[in-house]
């Protein structure tokens, strides 16, 4: 939110955000601007929306925009229960014009989003999920040392900045330190860091003072860094949607970029454990459990199959691929029979 609001203000848009990371005087100033009509656009997390509506009533909203809308669906990845309440909050706002956007959603997830938001005769705009400038690859490694050496080789061979995703917080420090010993400007990033430290790291990465960010999946959402040339995953995400979101942070300037997964024997078991984690008190439906199993099986096939990796990812998202523009199974520019 901070990154996007900063960019909007630079474009003379009266935008602000409300977050628990802000100090109380800042929060009060945002509320004064909101109630005084001084804001055109307000960013707020769904977890905070109920309290906001209770504090400011009535609140006239001309447009309700929901980013990362896949979080609404319990069948999708990164499900967050408070997103599920957005349909009710939308009705309390008078059912304003609503847009829900996401970069990754299966047809099943899209249907769930429409139902939860109670959209009547919605217009569905679906673009291709294919990113022709991204090259996809996967390689099995025997141990952590081989993974770090291969990561260093990839960073060295690709210009620009890189993001290295790991599955647990404790690995961010170790991998970043190993890359620094090899001469790279690398830093760790995860949700457990203080907010001020995360902001400082983000600014250094955007300004190219950090070349390699070693991060958990807490890093990257909404960050406008178009020239990332390399995204490396040290492990296997539990769902294809999550992998496609994270890998898709490469090459947003349209230039060629590389997405590489370095995996080992135990990664699929770890992915299954992480994917099975539930929010305390949340009852998981049979459909949600089935979606998780399908996602994990797709990731198993992604790393082990001899077929086109790009075709496998896009097929999971409901798109048929005829032409592979680049993966380590097909090479470059391959037509798929």
Protein Blocks (a to p, Z undefined) as FASTA:
>chain_A
ZZmmmmmmmnopacddddfkbcfklmmmmmmmmmnopafbdcddfklmmmmmmmmccddd
fbdcdehkllmpmkbghiafklmmmmmmmmmnopaadddddfbdcfklmmmmmmmnopah
iacddddfbdfkbccdddddfbfklmmmmmmmmmmmpgcjdddddfbfklmmmmmmmmmm
nopacddddfkbcfklmmmmmmmmmnopafbdcddfkboghpacfkbcbdcdedjdfbfk
lmmmmmmmgoklopacdddddddfklmmmmmmmmmpccehiacdfklmmmmmmmmmmmmm
mmmmmbdfklmmmmmnopacfbdcbdfklopaiadZZ
